[in-house]
Amino acid sequence: MGFNIWAIENPENSLEWMVYLTDKYLNMFLEGTWLTLYIAVLGTLLGFVLGYVVGIIQDLKINQGDNFIKKILIKTLKIIASVYVEIFRDTPMIVQAMIIYYGIRQMGVNMTPIVAGIIVTVLNTGAYMAETVRGGIGSIDQGQREGAWAMGMSPMKTMLYIVLPQAFKNIIPEMANTFLTNLKMTSVLNVIAVQELFMAAKTVGGNYYKYFESYLVIAAIYFVLCFVFNKLFKLIEKRMKGKNDYTLAVEYMDNE
């Protein structure tokens, strides 16, 4: 179904071509938009979980009282986490997509482009979020940990109940930025034949050799998506900060 009120028989300029292509290939643009959102949302959420785990591993401390096996285990995990982060932060996502998709298929695993695209997004997001989580954990005052330990809490409980909740609140803005980045970076997945929004524009533009107009259409879609989600994340961030007009109890008592 097209926009009947916008129907144009013989488009003559770029604006008319944009309307014509949108009208004729609306379903293709919508499917591309849906797939872009699907990969960006799922990739960001799973990548955030992965980044949280890697960030915690990077923050692990080796104490003098730890036994030999524990020291070796922590050291090995920290090395693996560090290598993973460096590899995925220092290589382009488009190259990662090609290596993962074609590399896994060469091993005899029949993986679809969508699954490969999600895996790439998760691994890429996890690497960046790991550094963010590590920074968020480091921003929490060491005195809070020491106070929790003095009360008898184990390092693991201190991390779960004291440090991580505060770190999570601090890294929400970066998580929002990562999602918006993923929303746009899914366009590189067209190299492994993922039928996302950019691939849809490329296909539509090739039908009439109107690439400029086709890419303008998806530019508008990307802009609307990013604008809406940016406003939504700012609203969530504001809600989580809470009110900033509290009245201290001592001030209230003084007034009495």
N, C-alpha and C positions, 0 to 999 in steps of 0.2 A: 504493500500500500504506500502511496506517495502523498505528498502535500498537494492535493488537487487545486487548492487556491493559489499555489505557487507554480503550478505546471507551466513549463516554458517549452514551446515546440522547437524553436530554432534559436538557441542562445548565441549572442553576438559578442558580449564582453565578459570579463572575468567574473563579475558579480553574478551575471546570469548563468554562467557555467557552474559556479559554486552551487547555486540553487538547483540547477538541473541535475548535477551529480548527486547532491544530497537527496533530492526527490527520487531519483531512479535507483540509487544504491543505499537507501536508508537502512535496510536490514543488515547489509554488510557492515556499515559503519557502527550500527548498534551492537552487532555481534563482536566486532573488534573492540569496542569500548568495554563491553562486559568482560571479555577475556583479559583485557588490560587491567581492569579493576580486580578481577579474580586473582591473577598472578601477583599483582602488587600487594593486595591485602594479605593473602595467604603467605606469600614470601616474606613480608615484613613481620607478621606475627610469629611465624616459625623461626625466622632469622633473629628476632628479638629474644626468643627463648634460648636459642643457640648462643647468641652473644652474651646473655646473662650467665650461662653456664661457663663459657670460656672466660668471661670477665672475673668470675669467682675463682676459677682455677688460677688465673694470673695473679690474683691477690693472695693466694695461699702463702703462708709463711712456714719456713722450716725452722723448728725450734731445736735447741740443743738436747732437750729431753726426749725427742722423738726417736723411736727405734730405727734401725738401719733400713728395714723394708719400707717403712712409711716415708723416710727421707728419699729413697730411690723412686718410690711411686709418685710422690709430689714433684720431684725434679723432672721425671719423665713426662708427666702431664703438662707441666709448665713449658717444656721444650716443644711438645706437640702443639700446644695452644699457640705458642709464639711463632712457630713455623707456619701454621695455618693462617694466622692473622697477616703475617708478612706477605705470603704468597697472594692472597686474595685482595690485599690492599695495594699491592705493587704491580698488579696486572690488570689490563682492561677487561671489563665485563664481557665485551663482545668476543674476546679471545677465550675467556673462560667458558662461554657458551659453546663455542666450536669444539674445544678440547673435551669438555664433559659429554656433549651429545655424541660426537663421532667416536670419541675414545671408548665410551661405554658400549656403543653399537659394535665396535670392532672386537669387543670381548664376547660377543654373541648374545648380549642382552638387548631384547627388542623394546627400546624405550621410545615413547612418543615425544614429539617436540614440546608439548605442553608440560609434561612431567620434567623433562630436562630443563625447561625454562624456569620452573618453580624451584628445582634444586639449585640452579645457578643463582637465582635471586636470594634464596635462603642462605647459601654459603657466603655470598657477597655481603648481604646484610649483617650476618653474624659476625663477620670479620670487623666491620666498622662499628657495630654496636658493642663488641667486646671492649674496644678501647674506650668507648663512651661509658660503659658500665664500670670499667676499672677506674676511670676518672671520677665517676659519681660516687663510688665506694670510697675513694681517696679523699673526697670532699667532706666526708663525715668526720667530725672531731674525734680524735683518738681517745679522748677522755671518756666518751660514751662507751667505747668498748671496754676500757679499763674499769669503768664503774660497773658494767654488767658482769665482768669477770669477778670483781670483788664481791658481787652479790651471789656468786656461785654458778652463774650461767656458763655453759661450755662455749668454746669459740664458734661451733656450728649454730647453736641457738642464738648467740649474739648476732651472728651474721643474718640469720633468718628473721629474727624478731626486732632487732634494733637497727642494723645497718641497711639492709636491703630495702625496707619500706621507705626510708628517707632517700636512699639513692634513686629508687624508682621515681619518686616525685621530682627529683632534680633533673632526670634525664628525659622526661616526657617531651620537652621541646625538641630535643635532638631526635627522638623517636618519630615525632611528627615530620621533621625535616627529612628523615630517612624514607618515610613512606612517600612523601611528595617526590623525592628523588627517584624512588623505585617506579612510581607511576609514570615518570617520563623515560626512565632507562629501560623499561620493557620494550621500547622501540627497537633496541639492538637485537632483540630475540628473533627478529625477522630473518636473520642470517641462518637460523636453523628451522626456518619454515613455520614458526609460530604465527598463527593468523590473528595477531593482535591489531591494534588500531593503525599503526604505521604500515603494516603489511596490507591492510584493507585499502588504505589510501594509495599505496603503490600499485595495487591491482586495478583499482578504479581509474587511476590516472593513465595507466597503460592502455586501457580500452579506447580512449579518445585522444591519447597523447596530450592530456591536460593535467600534467603533474603539478604545475604551479597551483591551479585552482583546487585540486584534490588535497594537496598538502595544506592549503589555507583552511580547508574545512576541518581537518583534524587538529590544526593549530588552535582553532576556536574551541574545539572539544576539549583539548588538553588544558587550555586556559580556564574554561569553565570548571572542569573537574578540580584543578589545583586551587582555584580561587575559593570554591565551595568548601573543600576539605581544609584549607588553610584557616578559613573563618571558623569552621567547626572545631578544629584543634585549639584555636585561641580561646574559644568559649569554654572548652573542657579544662584548659590550663587555668583559666580564670576561676572556674568553679572549684578546682582542687586547691587553689591558693586560699580560698575562704575569704571571709570578710577582713577588711583592713581598718575597720572603724570601731574596734573593741574599746571598752572603757575599763581601765584597771580597777580592781576592787578597792585598792587603797585610795584611789581618787574618789570613788563613790562614797567611801566612809568619811573622807575629809569633808566632803560637801554636806554630809549629814551633821 
